Amino acid sequence: MERSRRGKEGAAVTRNVQERLVRGLNLNLANMTSLATAYKQAHWNLQGPGFAQLHELFDRFADQTREYADLVAERAVQLHGTSHGTIEGAVKETTLPPFPLEEHREDLLLKELTDRAGVAISEIRRGIDGSEEDLPTQDVYIEIARGLEKQEWMLRSHLTG
């Protein structure tokens, strides 16, 4: 009797952990979607002496960030959840601030993108800390943290030049 009761409690905890992980993954999916579209917004509207290099960089970062969105979305479904990958889902759940739609100046776009990458990294690191019970999810977060931190470093390097 004791063994069967522990088995049921363990299954309930697992479901609770899965539900919590899926919520976190969806928050980060929203952030990746928001960050990827911010990179594209900057890519399309950029003006300044560093145009050619930054235009290409922002496009590459948008592609990378969409890959990160794919990783978290697929992980949520692997945990028997649902991914909220629409624009509406991103708007509802993102923790990133709105991107300035009318901005064209490269220094201000770099600053805005650097700030957003920093917020996204903070949320991903919370995901790392909150997924210790599920190493595959934690591994997804670690991979994304590594990539976002490199993006943020490269953006910041353009600001200090």
N, CA, C and O of each residue as an XYZ file, in Angstrom:
644
protein
N       0.823     -1.189      0.000
C       0.000      0.000      0.000
C       0.868      1.255      0.000
O       0.640      2.168     -0.793
N       1.866      1.303      0.888
C       2.757      2.457      0.972
C       3.459      2.705     -0.366
O       3.588      3.847     -0.805
N       3.903      1.640     -0.996
C       4.611      1.772     -2.261
C       3.704      2.342     -3.342
O       4.132      3.213     -4.100
N       2.453      1.871     -3.434
C       1.562      2.366     -4.480
C       1.185      3.825     -4.224
O       1.028      4.590     -5.176
N       1.039      4.222     -2.975
C       0.708      5.614     -2.678
C       1.879      6.523     -3.063
O       1.662      7.592     -3.634
N       3.093      6.121     -2.766
C       4.261      6.916     -3.142
C       4.357      7.039     -4.654
O       4.733      8.093     -5.165
N       4.025      5.989     -5.367
C       4.049      6.032     -6.828
C       3.080      7.059     -7.375
O       3.411      7.793     -8.306
N       1.882      7.120     -6.805
C       0.894      8.106     -7.257
C       1.326      9.518     -6.912
O       1.159     10.427     -7.726
N       1.883      9.726     -5.711
C       2.369     11.055     -5.338
C       3.494     11.484     -6.265
O       3.552     12.640     -6.684
N       4.392     10.552     -6.587
C       5.494     10.859     -7.493
C       5.003     11.277     -8.858
O       5.550     12.200     -9.460
N       3.963     10.600     -9.360
C       3.409     10.957    -10.658
C       2.786     12.347    -10.618
O       2.917     13.110    -11.575
N       2.104     12.687     -9.513
C       1.495     14.014     -9.389
C       2.564     15.088     -9.364
O       2.410     16.135     -9.993
N       3.649     14.839     -8.640
C       4.750     15.803     -8.596
C       5.322     15.975     -9.999
O       5.600     17.098    -10.421
N       5.497     14.892    -10.708
C       6.035     14.960    -12.061
C       5.139     15.810    -12.954
O       5.630     16.642    -13.717
N       3.828     15.606    -12.861
C       2.904     16.426    -13.658
C       3.006     17.892    -13.258
O       3.005     18.774    -14.117
N       3.093     18.153    -11.971
C       3.222     19.536    -11.503
C       4.514     20.174    -12.003
O       4.529     21.330    -12.427
N       5.590     19.404    -11.946
C       6.876     19.905    -12.444
C       6.779     20.163    -13.942
O       7.238     21.197    -14.427
N       6.183     19.230    -14.674
C       6.032     19.408    -16.115
C       5.220     20.662    -16.426
O       5.594     21.437    -17.306
N       4.130     20.866    -15.725
C       3.293     22.048    -15.964
C       4.066     23.333    -15.677
O       3.960     24.301    -16.429
N       4.841     23.346    -14.597
C       5.645     24.522    -14.257
C       6.710     24.762    -15.328
O       6.939     25.899    -15.738
N       7.357     23.687    -15.778
C       8.373     23.816    -16.821
C       7.774     24.335    -18.118
O       8.375     25.177    -18.785
N       6.602     23.845    -18.478
C       5.943     24.292    -19.712
C       5.609     25.780    -19.618
O       5.777     26.514    -20.592
N       5.137     26.230    -18.451
C       4.871     27.673    -18.282
C       6.142     28.487    -18.501
O       6.116     29.508    -19.188
N       7.243     28.044    -17.925
C       8.514     28.742    -18.099
C       9.003     28.706    -19.537
O       9.522     29.696    -20.052
N       8.835     27.566    -20.175
C       9.236     27.460    -21.576
C       8.412     28.400    -22.451
O       8.948     29.010    -23.376
N       7.115     28.523    -22.169
C       6.279     29.434    -22.951
C       6.659     30.890    -22.722
O       6.621     31.692    -23.654
N       7.022     31.238    -21.502
C       7.502     32.599    -21.251
C       8.749     32.866    -22.086
O       8.879     33.926    -22.699
N       9.658     31.904    -22.106
C      10.885     32.074    -22.882
C      10.636     31.984    -24.381
O      11.358     32.610    -25.158
N       9.645     31.230    -24.802
C       9.237     31.233    -26.207
C       8.764     32.631    -26.595
O       9.117     33.137    -27.661
N       7.975     33.246    -25.742
C       7.511     34.610    -26.004
C       8.696     35.569    -26.097
O       8.736     36.429    -26.977
N       9.650     35.422    -25.200
C      10.820     36.298    -25.235
C      11.663     36.071    -26.482
O      12.155     37.032    -27.075
N      11.839     34.821    -26.889
C      12.623     34.545    -28.104
C      11.915     35.100    -29.339
O      12.559     35.633    -30.244
N      10.596     34.974    -29.371
C       9.816     35.514    -30.487
C       9.946     37.032    -30.531
O      10.164     37.615    -31.593
N       9.811     37.663    -29.372
C       9.929     39.115    -29.287
C      11.331     39.580    -29.666
O      11.483     40.551    -30.407
N      12.351     38.896    -29.163
C      13.727     39.288    -29.473
C      14.042     39.088    -30.956
O      14.691     39.934    -31.572
N      13.592     37.986    -31.524
C      13.838     37.733    -32.955
C      13.185     38.812    -33.814
O      13.786     39.274    -34.784
N      11.972     39.215    -33.473
C      11.315     40.254    -34.272
C      11.968     41.613    -34.045
O      11.970     42.449    -34.949
N      12.522     41.852    -32.855
C      13.261     43.100    -32.613
C      14.516     43.144    -33.485
O      14.851     44.185    -34.049
N      15.205     42.010    -33.592
C      16.377     41.955    -34.473
C      15.971     42.262    -35.926
O      16.666     42.996    -36.628
N      14.860     41.700    -36.359
C      14.415     41.968    -37.743
C      14.007     43.433    -37.909
O      14.312     44.044    -38.933
N      13.325     43.997    -36.920
C      12.938     45.405    -36.981
C      14.185     46.287    -37.132
O      14.211     47.199    -37.958
N      15.209     46.009    -36.332
C      16.455     46.767    -36.421
C      17.138     46.516    -37.766
O      17.666     47.447    -38.372
N      17.132     45.294    -38.228
C      17.727     44.922    -39.520
C      17.107     45.733    -40.656
O      17.821     46.237    -41.522
N      15.786     45.859    -40.652
C      15.094     46.557    -41.737
C      15.282     48.072    -41.681
O      15.318     48.725    -42.724
N      15.400     48.630    -40.494
C      15.348     50.085    -40.339
C      16.678     50.745    -40.015
O      16.737     51.967    -39.876
N      17.716     49.990    -39.894
C      19.035     50.476    -39.518
C      19.561     51.528    -40.492
O      19.438     51.384    -41.709
N      20.146     52.584    -39.936
C      20.855     53.593    -40.718
C      22.107     53.989    -39.954
O      22.091     54.075    -38.726
N      23.180     54.227    -40.675
C      24.411     54.674    -40.038
C      25.627     54.099    -40.717
O      25.510     53.274    -41.623
N      26.809     54.539    -40.278
C      28.050     54.127    -40.945
C      28.339     52.627    -40.836
O      29.053     52.083    -41.678
N      27.803     51.950    -39.825
C      28.027     50.510    -39.670
C      26.939     49.675    -40.301
O      26.788     48.500    -39.967
N      26.172     50.263    -41.213
C      24.996     49.601    -41.774
C      25.290     48.189    -42.277
O      24.629     47.237    -41.861
N      26.265     48.043    -43.158
C      26.477     46.746    -43.826
C      26.755     45.637    -42.811
O      26.149     44.568    -42.873
N      27.661     45.892    -41.890
C      28.021     44.868    -40.909
C      26.860     44.575    -39.959
O      26.563     43.411    -39.691
N      26.204     45.612    -39.449
C      25.119     45.418    -38.484
C      23.873     44.832    -39.139
O      23.174     44.025    -38.525
N      23.590     45.225    -40.368
C      22.447     44.678    -41.108
C      22.569     43.154    -41.168
O      21.608     42.431    -40.904
N      23.745     42.687    -41.513
C      24.001     41.244    -41.586
C      23.966     40.604    -40.198
O      23.410     39.518    -40.035
N      24.550     41.259    -39.206
C      24.591     40.728    -37.839
C      23.180     40.575    -37.268
O      22.852     39.537    -36.692
N      22.353     41.599    -37.426
C      20.990     41.540    -36.895
C      20.195     40.427    -37.557
O      19.395     39.760    -36.901
N      20.406     40.224    -38.841
C      19.698     39.152    -39.546
C      20.143     37.786    -39.031
O      19.317     36.899    -38.817
N      21.435     37.620    -38.834
C      21.959     36.355    -38.309
C      21.418     36.090    -36.907
O      21.040     34.962    -36.591
N      21.381     37.124    -36.067
C      20.869     36.965    -34.709
C      19.374     36.646    -34.714
O      18.905     35.876    -33.876
N      18.627     37.224    -35.642
C      17.199     36.896    -35.746
C      17.022     35.416    -36.068
O      16.182     34.741    -35.473
N      17.814     34.915    -37.011
C      17.738     33.490    -37.367
C      18.109     32.599    -36.183
O      17.421     31.615    -35.914
N      19.182     32.930    -35.478
C      19.597     32.148    -34.312
C      18.501     32.145    -33.244
O      18.194     31.109    -32.654
N      17.930     33.300    -33.014
C      16.936     33.431    -31.956
C      15.664     32.677    -32.317
O      15.005     32.125    -31.435
N      15.309     32.644    -33.590
C      14.164     31.812    -34.006
C      14.467     30.331    -33.771
O      13.562     29.564    -33.442
N      15.719     29.923    -33.934
C      16.099     28.537    -33.618
C      15.936     28.269    -32.123
O      15.506     27.183    -31.734
N      16.271     29.239    -31.289
C      16.080     29.084    -29.844
C      14.597     28.980    -29.513
O      14.201     28.203    -28.645
N      13.784     29.763    -30.205
C      12.329     29.672    -30.014
C      11.850     28.258    -30.353
O      11.014     27.695    -29.647
N      12.373     27.702    -31.414
C      12.006     26.352    -31.819
C      12.395     25.334    -30.740
O      11.631     24.414    -30.449
N      13.564     25.498    -30.158
C      14.006     24.578    -29.096
C      13.067     24.601    -27.898
O      12.670     23.544    -27.407
N      12.704     25.799    -27.417
C      11.851     25.853    -26.228
C      10.431     25.400    -26.557
O       9.778     24.761    -25.732
N       9.948     25.728    -27.764
C       8.598     25.303    -28.149
C       8.510     23.778    -28.230
O       7.561     23.178    -27.727
N       9.490     23.169    -28.857
C       9.479     21.715    -28.970
C       9.642     21.046    -27.616
O       9.047     19.997    -27.370
N      10.443     21.639    -26.730
C      10.616     21.047    -25.396
C       9.308     21.092    -24.620
O       8.980     20.144    -23.906
N       8.552     22.190    -24.752
C       7.258     22.293    -24.063
C       6.323     21.169    -24.508
O       5.630     20.576    -23.683
N       6.302     20.880    -25.790
C       5.440     19.816    -26.307
C       5.953     18.441    -25.868
O       5.161     17.543    -25.582
N       7.272     18.278    -25.816
C       7.836     17.017    -25.335
C       7.424     16.746    -23.887
O       7.340     15.591    -23.470
N       7.170     17.804    -23.127
C       6.727     17.665    -21.734
C       5.206     17.563    -21.628
O       4.639     17.749    -20.551
N       4.544     17.264    -22.759
C       3.101     17.074    -22.831
C       2.328     18.382    -22.631
O       1.179     18.380    -22.188
N       2.982     19.495    -22.967
C       2.317     20.796    -22.891
C       1.954     21.285    -24.275
O       2.018     20.542    -25.253
N       1.574     22.541    -24.340
C       1.247     23.206    -25.596
C       2.124     24.435    -25.713
O       2.265     25.194    -24.754
N       2.709     24.635    -26.870
C       3.510     25.828    -27.108
C       2.610     26.971    -27.546
O       1.723     26.793    -28.381
N       2.843     28.127    -26.985
C       2.081     29.334    -27.338
C       2.947     30.189    -28.247
O       3.486     31.213    -27.828
N       3.074     29.761    -29.487
C       4.032     30.364    -30.407
C       3.496     31.428    -31.335
O       4.178     31.806    -32.287
N       2.308     31.920    -31.092
C       1.762     32.958    -31.957
C       2.263     34.336    -31.524
O       2.805     34.497    -30.430
N       2.079     35.307    -32.380
C       2.400     36.693    -32.027
C       1.574     37.106    -30.815
O       2.080     37.775    -29.914
N       0.307     36.711    -30.790
C      -0.559     37.044    -29.648
C      -0.013     36.437    -28.353
O      -0.030     37.078    -27.302
N       0.467     35.204    -28.441
C       1.069     34.556    -27.279
C       2.319     35.293    -26.823
O       2.546     35.462    -25.625
N       3.123     35.729    -27.774
C       4.344     36.470    -27.431
C       4.005     37.790    -26.757
O       4.619     38.150    -25.752
N       3.046     38.504    -27.296
C       2.656     39.794    -26.720
C       2.141     39.608    -25.294
O       2.445     40.401    -24.402
N       1.366     38.558    -25.097
C       0.757     38.298    -23.789
C       1.801     37.890    -22.738
O       1.684     38.278    -21.576
N       2.812     37.119    -23.131
C       3.680     36.491    -22.145
C       5.097     37.056    -22.056
O       5.814     36.745    -21.105
N       5.518     37.873    -23.013
C       6.905     38.334    -22.992
C       7.190     39.232    -21.798
O       6.321     39.967    -21.330
N       8.421     39.156    -21.318
C       8.881     40.069    -20.274
C       9.797     41.148    -20.861
O      10.327     41.984    -20.130
N       9.979     41.124    -22.182
C      10.804     42.137    -22.838
C       9.990     43.412    -23.035
O       8.789     43.350    -23.298
N      10.639     44.559    -22.909
C       9.916     45.818    -23.142
C       9.605     45.986    -24.634
O      10.264     45.377    -25.476
N       8.608     46.805    -24.959
C       8.300     47.057    -26.370
C       9.499     47.667    -27.099
O      10.262     48.439    -26.519
N       9.652     47.316    -28.358
C      10.759     47.835    -29.167
C      10.331     49.139    -29.830
O       9.198     49.244    -30.299
N      11.214     50.134    -29.880
C      10.852     51.420    -30.510
C      10.748     51.277    -32.034
O      11.756     51.103    -32.719
N       9.550     51.349    -32.539
C       9.300     51.073    -33.954
C       9.844     52.132    -34.898
O      10.117     51.828    -36.059
N      10.006     53.346    -34.443
C      10.437     54.437    -35.326
C      11.943     54.691    -35.295
O      12.421     55.624    -35.939
N      12.688     53.882    -34.561
C      14.131     54.130    -34.411
C      14.901     53.640    -35.628
O      14.625     52.567    -36.165
N      15.885     54.455    -36.062
C      16.744     54.114    -37.199
C      18.233     54.199    -36.855
O      19.053     53.584    -37.536
N      18.590     54.940    -35.824
C      20.001     55.205    -35.514
C      20.667     53.956    -34.936
O      20.165     53.335    -34.000
N      21.801     53.615    -35.518
C      22.449     52.354    -35.139
C      22.839     52.307    -33.672
O      22.695     51.252    -33.053
N      23.325     53.390    -33.083
C      23.731     53.354    -31.679
C      22.536     53.080    -30.765
O      22.655     52.327    -29.798
N      21.386     53.688    -31.065
C      20.204     53.462    -30.240
C      19.601     52.077    -30.470
O      19.109     51.446    -29.534
N      19.640     51.612    -31.707
C      19.169     50.246    -31.972
C      20.051     49.227    -31.254
O      19.543     48.264    -30.681
N      21.358     49.431    -31.282
C      22.269     48.535    -30.568
C      21.967     48.529    -29.078
O      21.938     47.468    -28.455
N      21.745     49.692    -28.510
C      21.434     49.798    -27.073
C      20.136     49.065    -26.759
O      20.068     48.299    -25.799
N      19.108     49.299    -27.566
C      17.812     48.644    -27.348
C      17.941     47.124    -27.440
O      17.381     46.399    -26.617
N      18.670     46.650    -28.432
C      18.841     45.200    -28.598
C      19.680     44.600    -27.478
O      19.389     43.502    -27.004
N      20.711     45.308    -27.055
C      21.550     44.837    -25.949
C      20.726     44.715    -24.672
O      20.836     43.726    -23.947
N      19.905     45.717    -24.405
C      19.054     45.679    -23.213
C      18.089     44.502    -23.264
O      17.908     43.807    -22.263
N      17.471     44.271    -24.411
C      16.512     43.169    -24.551
C      17.197     41.812    -24.430
O      16.663     40.888    -23.817
N      18.383     41.703    -25.019
C      19.132     40.447    -24.877
C      19.433     40.185    -23.408
O      19.366     39.043    -22.952
N      19.765     41.236    -22.667
C      20.038     41.080    -21.232
C      18.837     40.574    -20.464
O      18.976     39.707    -19.601
N      17.655     41.101    -20.762
C      16.428     40.639    -20.103
C      16.166     39.178    -20.473
O      15.826     38.367    -19.611
N      16.324     38.849    -21.749
C      16.099     37.472    -22.195
C      17.073     36.514    -21.505
O      16.687     35.412    -21.116
N      18.320     36.926    -21.354
C      19.316     36.093    -20.677
C      18.913     35.864    -19.223
O      19.035     34.750    -18.712
N      18.438     36.905    -18.562
C      18.008     36.755    -17.160
C      16.896     35.724    -17.030
O      16.910     34.905    -16.111
N      15.928     35.762    -17.951
C      14.827     34.786    -17.901
C      15.317     33.380    -18.215
O      14.874     32.416    -17.590
N      16.215     33.255    -19.166
C      16.774     31.941    -19.499
C      17.536     31.386    -18.297
O      17.454     30.192    -18.009
N      18.272     32.240    -17.599
C      19.014     31.789    -16.411
C      18.054     31.369    -15.298
O      18.348     30.438    -14.548
N      16.909     32.048    -15.185
C      15.887     31.588    -14.231
C      15.384     30.207    -14.641
O      15.124     29.351    -13.795
N      15.251     30.003    -15.951
C      14.851     28.688    -16.444
C      15.874     27.617    -16.111
O      15.507     26.494    -15.766
N      17.151     27.950    -16.211
C      18.212     27.000    -15.840
C      18.045     26.619    -14.372
O      18.042     25.440    -14.018
N      17.906     27.645    -13.523
C      17.782     27.390    -12.082
C      16.516     26.611    -11.742
O      16.516     25.805    -10.811
N      15.442     26.843    -12.484
C      14.167     26.212    -12.179
C      13.934     24.872    -12.836
O      12.853     24.300    -12.701
N      14.928     24.357    -13.550
C      14.726     23.090    -14.260
C      15.684     22.002    -13.787
O      15.996     21.071    -14.529
N      16.137     22.124    -12.574
C      17.085     21.132    -12.052
C      16.487     19.727    -11.981
O      17.222     18.740    -12.019
N      15.148     19.630    -11.878
C      14.512     18.305    -11.818
C      14.425     17.645    -13.189
O      14.116     16.458    -13.286
N      14.693     18.402    -14.245
C      14.560     17.866    -15.595
C      15.774     18.301    -16.421
O      15.781     19.373    -17.026
N      16.785     17.455    -16.431
C      18.050     17.820    -17.067
C      17.942     18.109    -18.563
O      18.642     19.001    -19.043
N      17.102     17.403    -19.328
C      16.987     17.771    -20.744
C      16.483     19.214    -20.935
O      16.962     19.924    -21.818
N      15.522     19.642    -20.112
C      15.041     21.020    -20.198
C      16.152     21.978    -19.800
O      16.357     23.007    -20.444
N      16.860     21.639    -18.746
C      17.963     22.495    -18.306
C      19.023     22.600    -19.407
O      19.598     23.669    -19.612
N      19.278     21.515    -20.102
C      20.251     21.516    -21.193
C      19.814     22.457    -22.319
O      20.640     23.167    -22.892
N      18.523     22.462    -22.633
C      17.995     23.388    -23.648
C      18.278     24.820    -23.221
O      18.763     25.631    -24.010
N      17.971     25.123    -21.965
C      18.206     26.468    -21.455
C      19.693     26.845    -21.486
O      20.039     27.976    -21.826
N      20.558     25.913    -21.136
C      21.996     26.188    -21.130
C      22.482     26.492    -22.542
O      23.273     27.413    -22.743
N      22.015     25.727    -23.512
C      22.401     25.978    -24.904
C      21.970     27.378    -25.345
O      22.734     28.095    -25.992
N      20.755     27.754    -24.994
C      20.246     29.071    -25.375
C      21.015     30.173    -24.643
O      21.351     31.195    -25.242
N      21.292     29.974    -23.361
C      22.047     30.980    -22.601
C      23.403     31.231    -23.257
O      23.828     32.378    -23.394
N      24.065     30.178    -23.653
C      25.383     30.310    -24.292
C      25.272     31.166    -25.557
O      26.100     32.049    -25.787
N      24.264     30.907    -26.363
C      24.098     31.655    -27.607
C      23.687     33.100    -27.377
O      24.223     34.006    -28.014
N      22.739     33.325    -26.470
C      22.290     34.693    -26.199
C      23.390     35.531    -25.563
O      23.532     36.716    -25.868
N      24.163     34.917    -24.686
C      25.256     35.662    -24.072
C      26.294     36.069    -25.112
O      26.885     37.143    -25.004
N      26.518     35.240    -26.102
C      27.438     35.613    -27.188
C      26.836     36.754    -28.008
O      27.543     37.692    -28.375
N      25.541     36.680    -28.296
C      24.888     37.773    -29.024
C      25.033     39.090    -28.249
O      25.421     40.114    -28.811
N      24.718     39.044    -26.958
C      24.763     40.256    -26.136
C      26.173     40.832    -26.096
O      26.351     42.048    -26.172
N      27.157     39.981    -25.980
C      28.559     40.402    -25.974
C      28.923     41.098    -27.290
O      29.581     42.138    -27.288
N      28.494     40.518    -28.401
C      28.809     41.100    -29.714
C      28.091     42.445    -29.896
O      28.673     43.386    -30.434
N      26.854     42.538    -29.460
C      26.128     43.821    -29.536
C      26.831     44.873    -28.681
O      27.073     45.992    -29.132
N      27.154     44.504    -27.447
C      27.800     45.433    -26.516
C      29.150     45.889    -27.062
O      29.545     47.035    -26.847
N      29.856     45.015    -27.758
C      31.160     45.365    -28.329
C      31.038     46.492    -29.345
O      31.953     47.306    -29.472
N      29.939     46.552    -30.062
C      29.717     47.635    -31.026
C      29.439     48.954    -30.318
O      29.690     50.022    -30.877
N      28.929     48.891    -29.111
C      28.619     50.123    -28.364
C      29.872     50.746    -27.751
O      29.912     51.958    -27.538
N      30.876     49.952    -27.468
C      32.063     50.478    -26.798
C      33.169     50.866    -27.767
O      34.242     51.295    -27.342
N      32.918     50.719    -29.073
C      33.931     50.974    -30.084
C      34.240     52.379    -30.364
O      35.087     52.669    -31.209
